[in-house]
């Protein structure tokens, strides 16, 4: 957004760029898996950042609208190399997903329901179940350090799964509970003493403040530049193509969606689907589910599904442009307006959050939120499992929107078998995520070519 003085961490910027690119190629399995990858690389292996500081950054990003894992990458990148570090880390985090989903969207439009394509996706989706389960276990072990925090996670899971409580309500309630517990039973939310570190001390110590201090001048500068970078492309398309063009409609709509996506893609998915299908007619109801399946099998945040929505919408209403050109331009525009706010929120708030790391009330509230997030991720894992392991039937919701709902009596045996294989490879054999995904994709392809029911 703006230039800033980078902290002197001693980490070469080129080395950081290579590391962030390597992380971006492993960001499968939604936010839980993505955070786990950064935990393993940045905290456990390279020791660039300490555990407490990593969790503090994660807790802040959980409070922001937008993809929390991408925002966490931006925050840590800023810690290591200032504003340019944040921009590079956050940008590389989404780049592979942008390219992959752009290609898959084109494949979907060109080839539709080709058996080989469906079979590949049918192999990848069950593998995601095992990836999310592994990440839930890892995050839970770090975050649930007392019975009270376990209770918060369980209540959050039940509230979302059984009572459909909105995600922001769950987060606010968990923060309030954490704050109350800190005042009445401080030991229940106290940080668990960390085991002695066998490796070297982290490059960025937990207790050292960042060199970039918050100030009104800096805040106004970042805000002004961020709003210009965010809004100018949308305004340009409105002037060039008209206010009623698909580009302007998508730019304005997804700019608004970007500031209400608390809780990740699933928290806003129903709203996006209802508007995209019924109001704008960019795609059919069943295609929304297929787009989400594509986003689940690519690296990067799941909110990337909006790129698929934009691609199909512009391809079918290209205006004066070639349909393929219109589809690519629209998908890139929507990606831009979806992720620029994430950079803006992090770069605006990070210096202030650094100064609040010693605030016990805030830390307790964030600890409660972290515990609730474990329940949220578990809820998403159940959602994945139900919609992956069972065939779906069509139902109509109260808005008149056709929904694909799982049929409990139609278990997909091939999906179940591949999910079990993925679980064994990840938990028992301890294979990497990419290696496991490759094997599962081949299993899905083999099953499809053999004539087995994979969808």
C-alpha positions in Angstrom: 0.0 0.0 0.0 2.7 2.5 1.1 6.4 2.3 1.7 7.5 1.6 5.2 10.7 0.8 7.1 11.1 -2.9 7.2 12.3 -4.4 10.5 15.9 -5.7 10.6 15.2 -9.4 11.0 18.3 -10.5 9.2 16.1 -12.8 6.9 17.0 -12.2 3.3 14.0 -10.9 1.4 14.6 -13.3 -1.5 14.6 -16.2 0.9 11.3 -15.1 2.3 9.8 -14.8 -1.2 10.9 -18.4 -2.0 9.4 -19.6 1.3 6.1 -17.8 0.7 5.9 -19.3 -2.8 6.6 -22.7 -1.4 3.8 -22.2 1.2 1.4 -21.1 -1.5 1.7 -24.4 -3.3 0.6 -26.3 -0.1 -2.4 -24.3 0.9 -5.0 -27.0 0.4 -7.8 -28.0 2.8 -9.3 -24.6 3.7 -8.1 -22.2 6.4 -7.3 -25.0 8.9 -4.9 -26.7 6.6 -3.4 -23.4 5.4 -2.7 -22.2 8.9 -1.2 -25.6 9.7 1.2 -25.2 6.8 2.3 -21.8 8.0 2.7 -23.1 11.5 4.9 -25.9 10.4 7.0 -23.8 8.0 7.4 -20.5 9.9 7.2 -21.5 13.5 8.4 -25.2 13.7 10.9 -25.5 10.9 12.4 -22.1 10.0 11.8 -20.5 13.5 11.2 -17.1 11.9 8.4 -16.3 14.4 7.5 -17.6 17.9 4.4 -19.6 18.8 2.7 -16.9 20.9 3.2 -14.2 18.3 1.9 -16.4 15.6 -1.3 -17.2 17.6 -1.7 -13.5 18.4 -1.6 -12.6 14.7 -4.0 -15.5 13.9 -6.5 -14.3 16.5 -6.5 -10.8 15.1 -7.0 -12.1 11.5 -9.9 -14.3 12.8 -11.7 -11.0 13.7 -11.4 -9.5 10.2 -13.8 -10.0 7.3 -12.1 -12.0 4.5 -9.9 -15.1 4.3 -8.1 -15.3 7.6 -5.3 -17.6 6.4 -4.3 -15.1 3.6 -4.5 -12.3 6.1 -2.3 -14.2 8.5 0.3 -14.6 5.8 0.1 -10.8 5.1 0.5 -10.1 8.8 3.6 -12.3 9.2 5.1 -11.0 6.0 4.7 -7.5 7.4 6.3 -8.6 10.7 9.3 -9.9 8.8 9.8 -7.2 6.0 7.4 -4.4 6.5 4.7 -3.4 4.0 6.5 -5.0 1.0 6.8 -8.2 2.9 3.1 -8.2 3.7 2.1 -7.5 0.1 4.4 -10.3 -1.3 3.3 -12.8 1.3 -0.4 -12.2 0.9 -0.1 -11.9 -2.9 1.8 -15.2 -3.4 -0.6 -16.9 -1.0 -3.4 -16.5 -3.5 -1.5 -16.6 -6.8 -1.5 -20.4 -7.4 -5.2 -20.6 -6.5 -6.0 -17.8 -8.9 -4.2 -19.5 -11.8 -5.5 -22.9 -10.9 -9.2 -21.9 -10.6 -9.0 -19.8 -13.7 -7.8 -22.8 -15.7 -10.4 -25.1 -14.0 -13.2 -22.6 -14.8 -12.2 -22.6 -18.4 -12.1 -26.4 -18.4 -15.5 -26.5 -16.9 -17.0 -24.2 -19.5 -15.2 -26.0 -22.4 -15.7 -29.6 -21.4 -18.6 -29.6 -18.9 -19.2 -33.0 -17.4 -16.4 -35.0 -19.1 -15.9 -38.3 -17.3 -12.1 -37.8 -16.7 -12.6 -34.3 -15.2 -15.4 -35.5 -12.9 -13.3 -38.5 -11.8 -10.3 -36.3 -10.9 -12.5 -34.0 -8.8 -14.2 -37.1 -7.2 -10.7 -38.3 -6.0 -9.6 -34.9 -4.7 -12.7 -34.0 -2.6 -12.4 -37.0 -0.2 -8.7 -36.3 0.3 -9.7 -32.8 1.5 -11.7 -34.4 4.4 -8.5 -36.1 5.7 -6.5 -32.8 5.3 -9.1 -30.8 7.3 -9.3 -33.5 10.0 -5.5 -33.4 10.4 -5.5 -29.7 10.6 -8.3 -29.7 13.2 -6.2 -32.0 15.4 -3.1 -29.8 15.1 -4.9 -26.6 15.8 -6.9 -28.1 18.6 -3.8 -29.4 20.4 -2.3 -25.9 20.4 -5.4 -23.9 21.2 -7.4 -26.1 23.6 -5.2 -26.0 26.7 -7.8 -26.2 29.4 -11.3 -27.8 30.0 -12.9 -24.4 29.7 -11.4 -23.8 26.2 -12.5 -27.3 25.2 -16.0 -26.4 26.3 -16.0 -23.2 24.2 -15.0 -25.2 21.2 -17.7 -27.8 21.7 -20.4 -25.2 22.3 -19.3 -23.3 19.1 -19.5 -26.6 17.1 -22.9 -27.4 18.4 -24.2 -23.9 17.9 -23.2 -23.9 14.3 -24.1 -27.5 13.5 -27.4 -27.9 15.3 -28.7 -24.4 15.7 -27.2 -22.5 12.7 -26.1 -19.6 14.9 -24.3 -17.0 12.7 -20.6 -17.1 12.8 -20.1 -13.5 14.0 -22.4 -14.2 16.9 -20.3 -17.3 17.8 -17.1 -15.3 17.6 -18.4 -12.4 19.7 -19.8 -14.7 22.4 -16.5 -16.7 22.6 -14.6 -13.5 23.0 -16.9 -12.3 25.8 -16.7 -15.7 27.5 -12.9 -15.6 27.3 -12.9 -12.1 28.8 -15.2 -13.1 31.7 -13.2 -16.2 32.4 -10.0 -14.1 32.6 -11.6 -12.0 35.3 -13.2 -14.8 37.4 -11.0 -17.8 36.6 -7.7 -16.6 35.1 -6.1 -20.0 35.1 -8.8 -21.4 32.7 -7.6 -19.1 29.9 -4.0 -18.7 30.9 -1.4 -19.6 28.3 -0.1 -23.0 28.6 3.7 -23.0 29.4 5.5 -24.0 26.4 7.8 -27.0 26.3 11.5 -26.1 26.2 12.5 -25.4 22.7 15.1 -27.7 21.3 15.8 -25.5 18.3 17.1 -21.9 18.2 15.2 -18.9 19.4 12.8 -17.4 16.8 14.2 -14.7 14.6 11.3 -12.4 15.6 11.1 -12.9 19.4 7.7 -13.0 21.0 8.3 -9.9 23.2 9.9 -7.5 20.8 7.8 -4.7 19.3 7.7 -4.1 15.6 9.6 -1.1 14.3 6.6 0.4 12.6 4.7 2.4 15.1 1.0 3.3 14.7 0.2 6.9 13.9 -2.7 8.9 12.6 -0.6 10.0 9.6 0.3 6.4 8.7 -3.3 5.2 9.1 -4.7 7.9 6.9 -2.0 7.3 4.2 -2.6 3.5 4.1 -6.4 4.1 4.1 -6.3 6.6 1.2 -4.0 4.4 -0.9 -5.9 1.3 -0.1 -9.3 2.7 -1.1 -7.9 4.1 -4.3 -6.4 0.7 -5.3 -9.6 -1.0 -4.4 -12.1 1.4 -6.1 -10.4 2.7 -9.2 -10.7 -0.5 -11.3 -14.4 -0.8 -10.5 -14.9 2.9 -11.4 -12.9 2.4 -14.6 -15.1 -0.5 -15.7 -18.2 1.5 -14.9 -17.0 4.4 -17.2 -15.8 2.1 -20.0 -18.6 -0.5 -20.1 -21.5 1.2 -18.3 -23.1 0.9 -14.9 -25.3 -2.0 -16.0 -22.5 -4.2 -17.5 -21.6 -7.5 -15.9 -18.2 -6.1 -15.0 -19.6 -3.2 -13.0 -22.3 -5.4 -11.3 -19.7 -7.9 -10.3 -17.2 -5.4 -9.1 -19.7 -3.5 -6.9 -21.3 -6.7 -5.6 -18.2 -8.5 -4.6 -16.6 -5.3 -3.2 -19.5 -5.3 -0.8 -19.3 -9.0 -0.1 -15.6 -8.6 0.8 -16.4 -6.6 3.9 -19.0 -9.0 5.3 -17.3 -12.3 4.8 -16.7 -13.0 8.5 -15.9 -16.7 9.0 -14.6 -17.4 5.6 -16.3 -18.6 2.4 -19.0 -20.7 4.0 -20.3 -17.9 6.2 -21.2 -15.8 3.1 -21.8 -18.6 0.6 -25.6 -18.6 1.0 -25.8 -14.9 0.4 -23.5 -15.0 -2.6 -25.4 -18.0 -4.1 -28.8 -16.3 -3.6 -27.7 -13.1 -5.3 -25.6 -14.6 -8.1 -28.3 -17.1 -9.0 -31.6 -15.3 -8.4 -30.8 -11.6 -8.7 -28.1 -11.5 -11.3 -28.5 -14.9 -13.1 -24.7 -15.4 -13.5 -25.0 -19.2 -13.1 -27.4 -22.0 -12.3 -28.0 -23.3 -8.8 -26.2 -26.6 -9.2 -23.2 -24.8 -10.7 -22.6 -22.9 -7.4 -22.0 -26.2 -5.7 -19.7 -27.3 -8.5 -17.7 -24.1 -8.2 -17.3 -24.6 -4.5 -16.0 -28.1 -5.2 -13.4 -26.7 -7.6 -12.3 -24.1 -5.0 -11.9 -26.8 -2.4 -9.5 -28.7 -4.6 -7.2 -25.8 -5.5 -4.7 -24.1 -3.3 -5.6 -20.8 -1.6 -8.7 -19.5 0.2 -12.1 -21.1 -0.4 -13.6 -17.7 -1.1 -11.8 -18.0 -4.4 -15.1 -19.6 -5.5 -16.2 -16.0 -6.4 -13.8 -16.2 -9.3 -15.7 -19.2 -10.8 -19.0 -17.2 -10.4 -17.5 -14.2 -12.2 -16.0 -16.4 -15.0 -19.4 -18.0 -15.8 -21.4 -14.8 -15.4 -19.2 -12.8 -17.8 -18.8 -15.7 -20.3 -22.6 -15.8 -20.7 -23.1 -12.0 -20.8 -19.8 -10.7 -22.4 -21.3 -7.5 -23.9 -19.1 -6.4 -26.8 -16.1 -8.5 -25.8 -15.3 -12.0 -26.8 -16.8 -14.4 -24.2 -13.5 -15.9 -23.2 -11.8 -12.5 -22.9 -14.8 -11.2 -20.8 -14.7 -14.3 -18.6 -11.0 -13.9 -17.8 -11.2 -10.1 -17.2 -14.2 -10.5 -14.9 -12.6 -13.3 -12.9 -9.5 -11.2 -12.4 -11.5 -8.1 -11.4 -13.5 -10.0 -8.9 -10.4 -11.5 -7.4 -8.9 -8.1 -7.1 -11.8 -6.5 -5.3 -12.2 -9.5 -3.0 -8.6 -9.6 -1.8 -7.5 -5.9 -1.8 -9.6 -5.2 1.3 -7.8 -8.0 3.2 -4.4 -6.3 2.6 -6.0 -3.0 3.7 -7.4 -4.4 7.0 -4.2 -6.0 8.0 -1.8 -3.2 7.1 -4.1 -0.7 8.9 -4.5 -2.7 12.1 -1.3 -4.6 12.5 0.8 -1.8 14.2 -2.0 -1.3 16.7 -2.4 -5.0 17.4 1.4 -5.2 18.0 1.1 -2.7 20.8 -1.9 -4.6 22.4 -0.1 -7.9 22.7 0.5 -7.3 26.4 -3.2 -6.4 27.1 -4.5 -9.3 29.3 -8.2 -8.6 28.7 -7.7 -8.6 24.9 -5.5 -11.7 25.0 -8.2 -13.6 27.0 -10.9 -12.6 24.6 -8.8 -13.7 21.7 -8.0 -17.0 23.4 -11.7 -17.6 23.7 -12.1 -16.8 20.0 -9.3 -19.2 19.1 -11.0 -22.0 21.0 -14.3 -21.3 19.2 -12.5 -21.4 15.9 -11.6 -25.0 16.5 -15.3 -25.8 16.7 -16.0 -23.8 13.6 -13.3 -25.7 11.6 -14.8 -29.0 12.9 -18.2 -27.8 11.7 -16.8 -27.2 8.3 -15.2 -30.6 8.3 -18.6 -32.2 9.0 -20.1 -30.1 6.2 -17.4 -31.4 3.8 -17.9 -35.0 4.9 -21.7 -34.9 4.5 -21.6 -33.3 1.1 -18.7 -35.5 -0.2 -19.6 -38.9 1.1 -23.3 -38.8 0.2 -25.1 -38.2 -3.1 -27.2 -35.1 -3.3 -30.9 -34.4 -4.1 -32.5 -31.1 -5.1 -34.5 -29.1 -2.6 -35.9 -25.6 -2.6 -35.2 -23.2 0.3 -37.4 -20.4 1.6 -36.0 -18.0 -1.0 -37.0 -20.3 -3.8 -33.4 -21.2 -4.5 -32.7 -24.8 -5.6 -30.2 -26.4 -3.2 -28.2 -29.6 -3.5 -28.7 -31.5 -0.2 -27.2 -34.8 0.9 -29.3 -37.9 0.9 -28.4 -40.0 4.0 -29.4 -43.2 2.2 -26.9 -42.8 -0.7 -23.4 -43.3 0.6 -20.7 -43.0 -2.1 -18.4 -46.0 -1.5 -15.6 -44.8 -3.8 -15.5 -41.4 -2.0 -15.4 -43.2 1.4 -12.6 -45.5 0.3 -10.5 -42.6 -1.0 -11.1 -40.7 2.2 -9.9 -43.6 4.3 -6.8 -44.0 2.1 -6.1 -40.3 2.5 -6.4 -40.5 6.2 -4.0 -43.4 6.4 -1.5 -41.6 4.2 -1.6 -38.4 6.3 -2.0 -39.8 9.8 -0.2 -43.2 9.7 2.3 -42.9 6.8 2.7 -39.1 7.4 2.8 -38.2 3.7 2.7 -34.6 2.6 -0.5 -33.0 1.6 0.6 -32.6 -2.1 1.7 -36.2 -2.3 -1.6 -37.4 -0.8 -3.7 -35.3 -3.1 -1.8 -36.7 -6.1 -2.5 -40.3 -5.1 -6.2 -39.6 -4.4 -6.6 -37.8 -7.7 -5.2 -40.8 -9.5 -7.5 -43.1 -7.5 -10.5 -41.1 -8.5 -9.4 -41.1 -12.2 -8.9 -44.9 -12.1 -12.3 -45.4 -10.5 -14.0 -43.3 -13.1 -12.3 -44.9 -16.1 -13.2 -48.3 -14.6 -16.8 -47.4 -14.7 -17.3 -47.1 -10.9 -19.9 -44.5 -9.7 -17.8 -41.5 -8.6 -20.5 -38.8 -8.5 
